[in-house]
Amino acid sequence: MTKQQALFDMFRSVFAKSPFLSGAFLFFITLLVYYPATQAGFVWDDIIFIAEDPLITDPNGLKKIWLEPGGGGWNYWPLTRSLFWMQHEMWGLAPQGYHWVNLLFHAINVGIFWLALRSFQIRGAWWCAALFALHPLFVSTAAWAVELKNTFSNCFYLLALWSYLHADRSRQHRWYILAFLLFAAALLSKSSTVMLPAILIVCRLWFCSSWNRWEVLKLVPFFGLSLVSAAISLGFESKYVEDHISGFPASFGERLLIAGHVPFFYLEKFLTPHSYAVIYPKWSISTETISQYMPLFSWLIIGSICLWKYFLWQKHLPWQKKPRMQNNLSGQNNLLGQKQPLGQSWQVPSVANQESFMLWGRPIGLGLAGFLISLFPVLGFFNVAGFTITYVWLHLSYLPSLPLVILVVQIGYWVRDQLQKQLPQALIRLPGIAGGVILISLGVLTWHQAGLYFDEETLWTDTIQKGSTSWLPYHNLALVIQEEDPQRSVELLTQSLELNPNRAATYYNRGGAYLDTEDYLSAAKDLTQAIKLDPEEALYYNNRAIAWGKLQEFERSIHDYSRAIEIEPTNATFWNNRANAFFQQGNYLFAIPDYTEAMKLDSNLWPSYKNRATAYLNSGHYESAIDDVNFYLEYRPNDPGSFEIRGAARLKLKQFDRAIQDFTTLLKLRPKYEKALLSVAAATYQEGVRYVEKGQYDKAFENFDRALTWNPFLISAYSARAFLHFEISKNSELACKDWQTACDLAGHCWNLEKYQQAGICPHINQEPDGNPSNPNHPNN
């Protein structure tokens, strides 16, 4: 024996004798190959069902999750949602935490799977668990945060299965009760576990074939619970289906054809682990095409052969002469060629040439049966929400593939046994080495596949590069990049429409992309097409109204907003948008009640107070404008526009001192803002006029001086100050200087004769040249 062989045997012996090391190694390699997924963000459904689920983000949502189901479009899976809620309480919306929890549950499932198989002496239990841990088919579950509902529910599912079989073997009823409770927990985590009672029958047929009334009766509660859960689940799904019924096959014949195709798809993906995509296109189903019946006929033929071989095998077993249970103290071989555990166990009589009967008649038949039974809820007979997009999803194979894992490993062991009979002693370990190479290769593929879930752009780009003919990856990638590259988004949405030309939402999204590229006419055309396909979607009218508004087609814009309001009268955004359209049209009296309604429907629309204040200002409701600005400034205390609106309103109300304060604050926030300079100058001048009327000439002089500091081209201030210099201070020289400046700025001297008779600048005897000194500034 070589040193390498000795070392290999030593490691194998250590792991074989130490379950702890074997389990720890399984746990470690599972976390290792999936590590890239723990660095990923949220993708696709993660955002919808975690980040945007109001019950998960609600601090008081835990009670509502159990008592008010259905929020956020979910099925009734309160245990899973509760776990998401607890995670949100612990680390908010940091995606890494959610990915780690999901991955840990996948690793836990691997461990439970291994321990359960080991406890029942299934041959190659560790290899089964390793294949489950490393196969890239399961990446779509373990690397997708929202699919915690898969890993979490399967944890309870596997424990329930294990507990039931242990109760059946040990005759200890407490394990039976535990199995029932665990099954209930699995259903409350995800309803796809409803097929457990049927799988329990398959497992009993795997281990033993004897049945009596008690064996049937104790499965009745499990089937009852399963039926209740299925009814609840279908009730929730129907709410979604009502709005998307066009995405489902029309006839039972079409559903049968789909049911024939689906298992072959998952079987192929399990046996050929490469080029996985997150989405696959729908098949074109036609009951008039003979070739489409072949998958269904193939399953019928396979099933018939397996049943024939199974019953042929069973015919040779004298079950009627054997008790169902007995103390097996001899440790005789079971069907899988291993020792039965000591103590009470299933009794499997030995028969002549047993191997030839059990090789594929029993394990292949029961393995495929377990696979098909687990897939039954998603074979196409029921309207599942995901069928609106595609008939197959890789994450749906997480649970159904476990029987395939066991079956493949058992066949692998049989092949190894046959080879070892013929291989020389030097090559006896070759099958084991080949198995190790396969697991390493699968681990590398899983590492790469897990990295594709890093973000949505990576995920959808990879799907497109793999030649996907589904409309969805083009559509979703377009939405991801729309903000940074709207033109590329338009191109991707165009490709999506080529693959699915009758989808209203895609026209709507391309219309939004056209809005971002400022191609408003194309946006209006796309949104018109979306409305033709779905005339009851309010958002389509809303966005087309935006496009019309950009094209200055305000009547059309207001008409579309009104239609959107008819469809969704409680949508505050639509009221607010129509108010903005009225505002742009200059129809302030119609804008005001729309703003009021919008703010009544949504208290968070506080920015609309500023818009309504402007509408009040322009329609002459100055006090109301000031009230709205005051409210708005509570949220945005340093908003320059608010001070400008309030200053203008106060100026109209002749609250000159307050107007000056507002315009002065505005200038602090926006230095050298020309309009503010003119406004504060006008307010200061008006305040000076008021002081003149009150006889407070010193203050009047101060205000006129300050007004000219703000606006050195304010003609009325020069004229008023000239009058004060002449009448009050009796300073004809200064009066004449201000009067001359006013004349120069205006380009002419008005009331020249009157002023000369009053003794102001008597030497001015002709009009200026008629050209104002600064024609760019208004003459006030």
HUCOR-V867001 format. One record per helix or strand. SS is the DSSP state (~ for helix, > for strand). FROM is the first residue (numbers start at 1). LEN is the number of residues. Records with the same first field share a line. If there is no record, write none. Layout:
SS: FROM-LEN  FROM-LEN
This chain:
~: 3-15  19-15  35-4  45-7  54-4  61-7  71-3  78-14  95-25  125-10  136-7  145-26  173-17  191-17  213-29  245-3  252-20  290-26  319-3  354-5  363-16  385-4  394-27  425-3  430-22  456-10  471-11  486-14  504-13  520-14  538-13  554-14  572-14  588-14  607-12  622-14  640-13  656-14  674-21  697-14  715-13  732-15  752-6
>: 325-3  333-1  339-1  344-3
